[in-house]
Amino acid sequence: MRTAGDYRPAVDTIEFRLSQRRVLLIWTAACTLSGTVGLAAVLLRWGGPTPLLVSGFLVAPMTLNISSGHTRLDAKGLTTGTLLTRRHQPWSRITGFETRTTTYRGSDTFIYAMLSNGKRVKLSAPLDSTNGHDPEFAAKLERIRRHWAAATGPVF
């Protein structure tokens, strides 16, 4: 419990969005267009482009969801999510941050928040990828770590 003499430095709110967002939104539009063409072909009985319908309408929502990825850091904790998900972790549960790289048709490097119970939470943004390199990824990771240190630092 804090007393009247306790002081913790103020922490700004920081929000990260995917640097690859524009490319993902273009993919969403292209998939929606291909799904629409496939649907028109089925409805007009042109035949054939049913895979366009299926792939377009399955991939478009996924890319739209991924493109909305964001991470917000404030005085209370970390909130990360997409269009369909949202997770909040108070700073008291976070013990640190690490990166992990996955390789499948290229490589993606994600930032994970390490929790005091041993679990990890993948941050939706920032993200570094061979399909959309973020030249500021390392600086963003360092900024997240500094923000966490300031938010959980000692009370003066």
N, C-alpha and C positions, 0 to 999 in steps of 0.2 A: 504494500500500500504506500502510496506517495504521501509525503508530507508537504507542507507549504514551501519548504526550501528546495524541494527536488526540482530539477530542471532537465528535460530531454530536448535536444535540438529539434526544431520543426522539420518535418519531412514533406517535400513537395509531392504532388501526384504526378506520376509519369505513366504514359500509355504507349504501348508498342503495337503496331499493326504490321502485317506481313508486307515486306518490300516487294513480294511477288504478286501482290493483290491484283494489279492491273492485268497481268498475264492470265491469272486464274479467272478473272471476270470475262476476259475475251474468250477463254475456253468455255465458260458457262454459256455465253451468247452463241458460240458456234455449236455447242451440243444442243441447245434449245432449238436452234434453227434446223439442225439435222433431224431432231425428233419431230419437229413440225412438218418438215418435208416428208418424213416417213409416215406420219399420221395422215397427211393429205393424200399420199400415194395409196394408203390402205383404204381410206374413205372413198377415193375416186376410182378404186379398183384398178390401179395401174399395175399392182403386183410387184413383188420383188424387194423393195427397200424396207421390209420389216425390221432387219437388223438396225437400220438407222433410227427407227422409232424406239426400239428397246434401248440401244446404247445411248441415244440422245437424251431420253427422258430419265435414264438411270444415272448417267454421269453428270448431267447439269446440276441436280440438287447437291451432289457430293462436292463438286467444285465450288458451288456457291457457298456451301457450309464452310469449306476450308478457307476460302478467300475472306471470310468474315472473322478469321482468327485474330484475337487481340489478347494482350496482357496488360493489366492495370496494377500499378504499385501505388499505395497510399499509406497513410499513417497507421491504418488498421491491419493491413496485410496485403496479400497478393490475390488478385482475381484474374483468372484466365478462362477463355472460352471461345466458342464459335457461335454461329447463329442458333444452334440447337442445344448447346451445352454451356454450362457455367460452373466453375469451381472457385471457391474462396478458401484461402488458407491464412489464418492469422500468423503474424510474424513469430509468435511464440512457438508454433509447431514446426517452423522451418529451421533446419540445422545447417543448410548450405545449398549450393547449386553445383551441378555438374553437366557436362555435355555428353551426348551419346550420338554416334554416327551409325546410321543404318544404310546398307547398300542393297539396292534392288533397282535395276535400271537407272543407275546413277547413285548418288549418295545424298542423304539428308542428315543434317546435324541439328539436333533438338536440344533445348535446355530443359533440364529437369530440376525441380525443387525437391530436395531431400527432406523428408519429414522425420520428426522425432520418434515415430512408431516404426521406422524402417522402410516405409513405403516411399514411392516417388510419384510426383505429379508432373506430367509433361506440359510445358508451356506452349500455348498455341502460337505465340509470336514472341520473339523473333525466331526465324528459321533460316538456315543456310543450306543451299541445295545446288547440285550441279545443274539442275534445270532452271534455277533462278538464284544466282549467287548474290548474297548480301555482303557487300564490301565492308559494312559497318558492324558485322555480326559480333566480332571480338569486343569492340567498344561497347556494344549494347549489353553483352554479358557482363562486362566489368561495371557498367553503370547499374545493372541489377544488383550485383554483389555489393557495391558501395551503398546503394539505397537500403538494402537489407541490413548492412552493418550500422548505418545511421539510425534506422528504425529500432534496432534491437540493442544498440550501444548502451553503455552505462548511463545511469541517471546521475547527473551532476548536482 
